[in-house]
Structures are given as C-alpha cells and as structure tokens.
C-alpha cells in the first residue's frame, strides 16, 4: 500500500510540474503577443531639385617640389674664417658665401682638385691646338680636290660636272674621299674640344667645392645659413660612408613653386595639360591656392603593387611660407557646367535594364521616375531630362523598428499605466 501511495504522490508531483511549465510557456507567448506589438516605420530623406553649377574634379595628394631652390654645399673641411652674407640676403651665381681655413684633409682635397683642373685645362688647349692641324689638312685636301674637280677632265666647257668621268676615274674618287675624310676628322676634333670643355667645367666645379672659398651655385635668396665664425666643418659619415659634401645653406629663386601630385590609373586619363587646380596645404588649413597642370608622367611608378602617376602643378602665386617637401592636397578641375539641374548622386538608382531612375515624392509616397543623367562629381549629378526644378526626390531611406507596449490595468481592460484606454508607443 505504501508503494502504491508513494507512486501516486510522485505522479501527482510530475503532473503539477508539467502543468506549471505549460502555464509558463503559454503565458510567455500570450504576453508577447498581447503586450508587445512590433511595427516597422520607413523614413525618407528628401531634397529639392535645384539649378546650380557643377564642378568635376580629380583629387590627389603629394608634396612641394624643390625645383626652385638649390643647396649651397662644400666638400672642403676646416674652420670658418669669414662669412660674407647672412640669412635672407640676395646673392648672384658665384658670389662668396664664406671662407674656411682648411685643415690637413681639406688642403689635400683642394690640391688634388686644383691638379685635376689644371690637367683638364691643358687637355682643352691641346684639343684646340690639334684642331688647327686638322683644319689645315682639311683646307689642303679640299683645295686639291677642288682643283681636280674643276679641271677640263672632270668639268664640261659650260662648267657643269662631267659625271661619267667623275664616277669612273679612281683618281677623282680618291681625291674626293681624302677631302671627306679630312672633313670628318675636323668635325670629330670639334667634338673632342666640346668634351674637353665639359671636363674643364666639371673640374672647376670640383675645385670650387674643395676650395677654401664657398660660392653661391645660383642666384636667389639665402635661407637656412647657420654658420658662425669658428664653426668647424668636418667630413660627414653616413652609414659608414664618407659624404662628399656638406650642406651650408639653401638658395631659393623667384620661380613659382611646383607640386608633385600622385594620381591613380583611374584618374590620370581624365586630366590634361593646362587644367586648373585648387590646392590646400597641410600646414595652412585655412588657405586655398590655385594652379595649373604643367606635366603628366604617363609612365608612372609601382610601389607595393599600387600604380601612381606623378603630375606636376605650377602654383599661380608664390609665398615665402611655402617650403620644399610640404604636404599638399589638390583638386584638379576636369569639367564644369553652369545653370543645370542638380541632384545628390545618392538619389540616382539603376534598374536591371540599365535605366537610371529616381524616386519622386507624390502625395507622401515615392514614385519611380526615369531620368537621363549627364556629368557627375563625387556628390552631385546633372539631370538632363525626367525632372523639373522644385521636384522632391528621395536621397536615402531609413527603416526603423518600433514597439507598441500594452499594459493590463488592475481595474480591467487594456490601458496605460496611468489609466485605461491609452496606448503608449515606445521606441526600442
């Protein structure tokens, strides 16, 4: 009897547990359905079609080039004895900048450079002397050939060339070849003189670099000069390699600054020489400069798998505040149109047939409207046909989910927490 009784007690307990679980599950779904009522709300962001001006640009970034400046350098070493200019002075090519008292290493470099200069000078003079000999031989061979060519054997009575005789006689052909050979030697010796002159110029520049006097390489305004009387200039060592020159200062010319901008392979075909550009500098966020494209490198370069095409922009104005290697951003203007219908590019959609359309708001509802588009910038698109000025179009759509919560009043019925008959919408 006790076993039977215990079995009925366990069965009764199991039934109660099952009943409670059923009540909980049913209650959960009932409450969810009764008290939580979800609804989706679509919000349209719109804008009005207006007339305006469209500017199409290509954007790139780069740096200020140093093409309008040059470094004042020297390979001499020693102690600064005299300084002839100061920062901000205007100098001409060859003006003295400073003078050194050379140390032993500097004296050796200067002597070697002077010896090389003298050797190049002697070579040039020898080449010029040889030219006289070659020229004399040319005149002799020419005169000999002229006398033979104007003889009665090789010239007709009317002073016209006797071509058959000239072509057939070995004597005539040898004379002509001797003349042409001497002329070729003369021209070759002229090239030797040009090469010797170039070597002399190089040797003189090398001597100037090693001499105790430091000279201005170009005309312009001096900047960055930090020398003082008594300053020691030594041979610099970079990566265990002795540098050949030391930078003393910088000379900036009056040329307009140029910028080197990198463009992608997609953008570079869109621009051409002469295109206008607006430029901003990282250092001057509140200023905008203008310029134009003067060079396009259509070969480009590849870095880390990315192809860039350097494009040079010449600024319209110069500024002392613009320094070499400053970071810049440029917008190159490729096309413009005035007084046209404009819409945000985000409003343009394309169907499966490739037809462009926009959604126009009619009585609060969006209606698809086919359009013909023209030029496009990063943010705006020209509307050629399909819309009129003042039309309202959809530029974006937002779908928000909201929850309607209904509460059971303790006094009966469905109502808000503060009374019956009210429904409150709570955004979730």
Secondary structure as UniProt FT lines:
FT   HELIX           2..35
FT   STRAND          36..48
FT   STRAND          50..64
FT   TURN            67..68
FT   STRAND          69..74
FT   STRAND          78..83
FT   TURN            87..88
FT   STRAND          90..91
FT   TURN            93..94
FT   STRAND          96..102
FT   HELIX           104..149
FT   TURN            152..154
FT   TURN            157..158
FT   HELIX           163..168
FT   HELIX           170..210
FT   STRAND          213..215
FT   STRAND          220..223
FT   TURN            229..230
FT   STRAND          232..233
FT   STRAND          237..238
FT   TURN            239..240
FT   STRAND          241..242
FT   STRAND          246..252
FT   STRAND          258..263
FT   TURN            265..267
FT   HELIX           268..270
FT   TURN            273..274
FT   STRAND          276..281
FT   TURN            282..283
FT   STRAND          284..296
FT   STRAND          301..303
FT   TURN            304..305
FT   STRAND          306..315
FT   TURN            320..321
FT   TURN            324..325
FT   STRAND          327..344
FT   HELIX           345..347
FT   STRAND          349..350
FT   TURN            352..353
FT   STRAND          356..362
FT   TURN            363..364
FT   STRAND          365..370
FT   STRAND          372..376
FT   STRAND          380..385
FT   TURN            389..390
FT   STRAND          392..405
FT   STRAND          407..408
FT   TURN            410..411
FT   STRAND          414..416
FT   TURN            417..418
FT   STRAND          419..420
FT   STRAND          424..427
//
